[in-house]
Amino acid sequence: MDEKKIEEELKKIWDETPISHSDNVKEASWEDFQSKAFSPKKQKFKIWRYTAAASVLLLMGIGVGIYFNRSPLQNNRQLSSNVIEIENSTLKVKTVFLPDSSKVELNPNSKISYVNNFETNRKIEVIGEAYFKVKKDKKHPFQVFCHETTTTVLGTSFTVKGNKQSEVRVSLYEGSVEMSIKNQSKKWILVPGETFTYGKDNETTVTEFNRFTDFDNAKLTEVCTYIKENYGYKTTLPQEFDNQRITIRINKKEDLKIIVQLISEMYNLNFEINEELKVIAFQ
């Protein structure tokens, strides 16, 4: 896609305000733009080094142990010894790739658990907070358990947060999810931009949130600052782009690679990502 067409597509996305368009329409427009802008034949970038590791821990606190003994993953005694647990005991978000290639960003002091036949039994349990980018598989539904709630994935990306007071919040960024609560027949279908909250008094609410960050004729360096603050990567630009202006809408949970590719296509720049130093260099 040439620069003129990219600008036209960006203008369409920018003009899609919540007043005149639904979130589903915005999402379709954004996905259409990505498919046009980032065709498979364009591979201008080079990643120097990429590592993603997950530590499998078997130790847990007493309180956590009681909870997991009653978990949906261990109703069958034969499965209890096959549960895999991944805990983030660091101070940074940990990226975990599940056996089905789904992606989890696990927040500090959080834990996920799943059985070892996960590719055909996509059930996962969360303590704490995690963001899920789910690989679509109609034959094998993806379910997330947190306290008494079950999130059945009908779409692709969302966050699940369960605190010690048994409150659960599910915020949907892409696609669709179905919410259900233990011993209740009612179900809730979320659309992008909605948060489902289940409180300790068994109260449920569905509220809206802004899932986009907008840059309106902002300096390109402001987007670089956004990348640093939200993804932890320092970005360098050629000096002549210091005062370059940009108008763009970014999904707050967008993959960093998509944002970098977008900037690359808009300004006809190549880029290199140094994963070891966490530096993105545009040239």
N, C-alpha and C positions, 0 to 999 in steps of 0.2 A: 504494500500500500504506500503511495507517495505521500509527501508531507501535506499537500493540499487536502487529500481525501481524509487523512488522519485528523486534520483540524476540523473538517466538516463533521466527522463522527464524534469528536470531542464536544463540539458545539451542541450536537443532538443530546449527548449525555448530560451536559451542563444544564440544558434547558428543561430537563425532566425534573420538575419540582413536584413535591408530594401533593400539591394542590391539584395539579392537572393530570398526574399519572400515578398509577399504583406502583408499589415496590416490585411487583412481578414484571411490569412493563420495563422498569428501570433495569432490572436484572437481565432481562432478555436483550435489551439494548447494549448493556455492558458486555455480555458474552458474545454478541454479534460483532462488536468492535474488536474484542480480543482475537476472535477467529480470523478477522480480516487483517489486523495489524501484525499478528504474530504467526504468519504462515510457516509451516514446517521447513520450507526451503531456506528460510533466513536463519542462519546459525552464526552470527557475527561475534558472539561472546565466547570467552574462554574462562572456565573456572579452574584456578590454579590448584586448589586443594579442597576437598570436601570430606568431612567426617561427621558421622552421626552415630552416637553410641548410647546404649541404654543399659543400666545396671539392674540385674534381677536380684532382688533382696528377699530373703525368707523370714527375716526377723520383723516383729511388729510389737506394738505396745499391747498391754492387757486389754484395754478398752477396745482397741481396734480389732483384736483377736476375737472378742465376743461378737462383734458386729459381723465379721466375716464367717464365723461359724454358722450364722443364720442366713447367709447370703444366698441369692438365687443360684449362684454358681456351684454351690455345694449341697444342694438338695439330694443329689445322688452321691452316696458315700464313695463310689468308685471314682468320682471326679475330684474328690477333695485333695488327693495327692497330686493332681495334674494341674492345679491352679498356678498360673504364673503371675507374680506380683512385681510391679515396677514402681519404685518410690523415688521421689525427688527430694533429697535431703540437702540440696545446695541452696544458694540464695538467688539462683538464676533460673529462668524457664528452661526446662529440658525438653528437647524434641525427641519423640519416640515414633518409630515406624512399626506399625503392627504387621502381623504375618500376611494380612490381605493388602498391604501397601497403604492402608489408611494412615493418616498422620495425626499425632497427638502432641500438643504443646502443654506439658505438664508443669503447673505452677509450683513454686517452692512449698515444702511441707504438704505435698499432695501425693496420692497413690492411685494406681489403676491395677485391676486384677482381671485375668481372663484365663480360660482353659486352653490347653495346648493344641486342641483341634479348632482353633479360632477361625480358620478360613471357611469352615462349614458350620460353625456354631458361634456366630459373631455377637456374643454377649460380653459386656465389659462393665466392671463396677468401678465407681469413682469415690474416693474420699478426698475432699479438698476442692480444687478447681482445675479444670482442663478444657482446652479448646480442641475440637475435633474437626478434621477435614476428611470426610468419609468417602472411600471409593465405592462407587455405585455397583450394586450386585443385587438384582431383583430376586434371585433365587435364594439368597441368604440375607435376611433382614439384619440390620445393625441395631442393637439395643444397648442402652446405657442405663444402669441402675445406680441410683443415688438416694440413700435413705429409703423412703417408701414410694419414690417416684420411678417411673420407667419412661425413658425417651426412646421412641421407635423412629428411626431415621427414614424419612421419605425424601430427603434432599442431601445436602453435602456438608455444610459447615455450621457449627454452633459451639457455644460454651456451656459447660455445666459447672455449677458451683454449689457445693453443699457445706455448710458450716457446722460447728459443734452444737448449735442450737436446733439442729435438724431442719433448718430452712434451706430450700433448694431453689436455685434460679437457673433457668435455661434460656439463653439468648440466641436467637437464630439470625445468622448472617446470610446464608444462601440456602435455597431449596425449601424443604418443608419437613417438619417433624410432628409426630403425634405424641401427646403427653397423656399418661394415665397414672392413677394412684392406687396403691394396694387396697383391695377390698371395696373399690368404687367402680361402678360401671361407666361413669361419664368419661369422655375423652375430649381433649382439646387439640385442635390442629393449629399450629403456629405458621405464620408467613414471615418472610424476612423483615426484620425491624421490630419484632415483637419479643418480649420477655415474659416467660411464665414463672410465677413465684408461688411456691407452696410453703406455708408457714407452720410453725410449731402448733398453732391452734387449729390446724387443718383448714386454714383459709387459703383460697387460691385466687390469684389475680393474673390478668394478662394486660401488659402495658406496652407502649411503644417506646423505642429508643432510636437515636440517630446513628445509623451504621456507616455513615460516610464522613470523611474529612474533606472539606472543600477549600481549594485554593483559587481565588478570584483575582486574576491579573497580579499574582504574587511573584516575587523574585524566585528564580529557580533554586537559589541557595536556601530558601525557606523549606522547599521540599527535601533538600539534603539534610537540613536540621531535623525534619520530621523523621527521616529514615534513621538518623543517629539515635533519636530519642525512643523510637518504637521498635527498631530492629537491632540496634547496637553496632551499626556499620558506619564508619566514616566515609564520606563521599568527596571525591575531588573532581573538579571541572576545569576545562581549559580557561585561562584568564579572561578570554573574550566573552565568556558566558556568565560572568559575575553579575551583570545587570540584566540578564535575560529574564523576560517575564513569562509566566505560565498560568493557564487556567485549566484546572483539572479537578475531578472528583475521584477520591480514592476510598475504596472499601476499607474500613478500619482493620479488617482481618485479611487483607489482600496479601498474597504471596509476594515476598520481596522481589523475587525474580521477575514477576510480571511488571512491577513498578519500574524496575531498572530497564527492562526491555522497552517499556513504553517511552521513557525518556530518550532511550537510544534511537528509537524509530522517529520520534518527533523532531529531533535535532540532528539526525544523521550522524550519530556518534557511535563509535565502538566502545566497548568497556571490558574491563578485566576485574574479576573478583578474587581477592586474596583472602581465603577463608581463615588462614592462620592468623593474619594481622587484622582481619575484619575491616578491610578497606575495599571500596569500590572506586575504580579509577576510570573516568570517562576520557576518551581521546578523540 
